[in-house]
Amino acid sequence: MKKFPELLPQSIIERASKLEVSQICDGMKAVKIPHYGTMCAQIGPVDPSFKVVGTAMTVETADGDNFPIHVATYTAPQEGYVMVIDGKGYDGCAYLGDKIMGACKDMGYKGIVIDGYTRDRSGNIELGFPVFSRGLTPAGPVKKNPGKLNETIYCGGIMVNPGDLICGDEDGVCVVPRDKIEEVLIEAEKKKAYEDKRDITIAEYAEKKAKGEPLPQLAPQWVLDMMNEGK
């Protein structure tokens, strides 16, 4: 088993936590990261309220074998990791349920992302432990092989290296390569500032419309510019 990666600085975690995953994906689009670092749409939160931001540690397994997940659960050297599991999309059983989730929470994991299925939805929600999976199935896993820990994997079609930044919310999950985090966050913060300004503009428009007052320009300038280009 390879060593766990160095945790990302808390300052990075705090910045990313203030952003929506969609804004971070837009940041990756701006710096030309393939697929904007976004996992496939089938991987989503067990509960829409779940949100996770943290440092990736990786697990590779297959065919419903959760022994590697147990190994990862009980060997975390410190708090702050997100367990990212390449389960090959296997749908024959759930890789884990609320017992492993509870243990992961106690060990200091911030959440789990799995290209596979889970179970015990109510227990998961009661724990308040963020889990992102392909869906739910009641069938239990097997325990056979050691799998691989803290090596490069592909989860939801996206390459994940130990130490990458993992961000998940109700829209899905994205992976920011460790060497691109600063660039991506700068662009994502610009997008957030733009969207915050748009929220103000839309609210002002709605208020003036309700009062029957003269309406300000609602369409963004870039939309008007593109419209005029075609004339």
Stockholm file with secondary structure:
# STOCKHOLM 1.0

chainA/1-231         MKKFPELLPQSIIERASKLEVSQICDGMKAVKIPHYGTMCAQIGPVDPSFKVVGTAMTVETADGDNFPIHVATYTAPQEGYVMVIDGKGYDGCAYLGDKIMGACKDMGYKGIVIDGYTRDRSGNIELGFPVFSRGLTPAGPVKKNPGKLNETIYCGGIMVNPGDLICGDEDGVCVVPRDKIEEVLIEAEKKKAYEDKRDITIAEYAEKKAKGEPLPQLAPQWVLDMMNEGK
#=GR chainA/1-231 SS CCCCCCCCCHHHHHHHHTSCHHHHHHHHHHTTCGGGGBCCTTCEESSTTCCEEEEEEEEECCTTBCHHHHHHHHHCCSSCEEEEEECTTCCSSEEECHHHHHHHHHHTCCEEEESSEECCHHHHHHHTCCEEESEECCCCCBCCCCCEESSCEEETTEEECTTCEEEEETTEEEEECGGGHHHHHHHHHHHHHHHHHHHHHHHHHHHHHHHTCCCCCCSCHHHHHHHHHTC
#=GC SS_cons         CCCCCCCCCHHHHHHHHTSCHHHHHHHHHHTTCGGGGBCCTTCEESSTTCCEEEEEEEEECCTTBCHHHHHHHHHCCSSCEEEEEECTTCCSSEEECHHHHHHHHHHTCCEEEESSEECCHHHHHHHTCCEEESEECCCCCBCCCCCEESSCEEETTEEECTTCEEEEETTEEEEECGGGHHHHHHHHHHHHHHHHHHHHHHHHHHHHHHHTCCCCCCSCHHHHHHHHHTC
//
